Amino acid sequence: MTAKNLIESMEMSAEERSLEMIQKAHNEADEIIKSAEATAETIKHSYLENAIKLADAERNRQSYTVKTEAKMHVIKAKDELLHKAFLAAKKNLINFRDKRAYKNSYKLMVQEAVHELEGEEVELHVDKKDENLCKEILEELNKNSEIVADITCAGGLNVSTKDGKVVIFNTIESRLDKAKELLKFEIFSILFGD
């Protein structure tokens, strides 16, 4: 082999090696690009999932806030309606004292309140308008209790122990307030189907 052939052979061999190296570099570049694209797709998918989760969480928070506010408005409206209904009832009961059934109702209120403090010396706290009626009823019941005309009400009375530590509120207003609390949910159920 001549030097020329040897040089040509070496050049060919170098060119083949160069082409192999270029091809290998292209293949490695393709693998790097594929790997980078897969990694980018995974990262993109992860960011997208996180963005969707955050958006869902924010939507749920806002939905909960709106629902809570709506419920509060409904509750407030119901309470206002109930309050207005009981105010109207109070206005209707202002003249209850003038009705014929008042004496019997008053007698029952006296009996209920005195019974609650059975065995105690009691004071009957009445409206001045009911003082004579109260005296009459105590005589009928054969009870001897002190009558104190120191309250103003639409009817009824309060009964307390002599020391004032225990008081039974049994006026028309206090009974209506008790009824309001006891019947609140039943009234809501009737009015609103709750």
Secondary structure, 3 states (H helix, E strand, C coil): CCHHHHHHHHHHHHHHHHHHHHHHHHHHHHHHHHHHHHHHHHHHHHHHHHHHHHHHHHHHHHHHHHHHHHHHHHHHHHHHHHHHHHHHHHHHHCCHHHCCCHHHHHHHHHHHHHHHCCCCCEEEEEEHHHHHHHHHHHHHHCCCCEEEEEECCCCEEEEEECCCCCEEEEEHHHHHHHHHHHHHHHHHHHHHCC
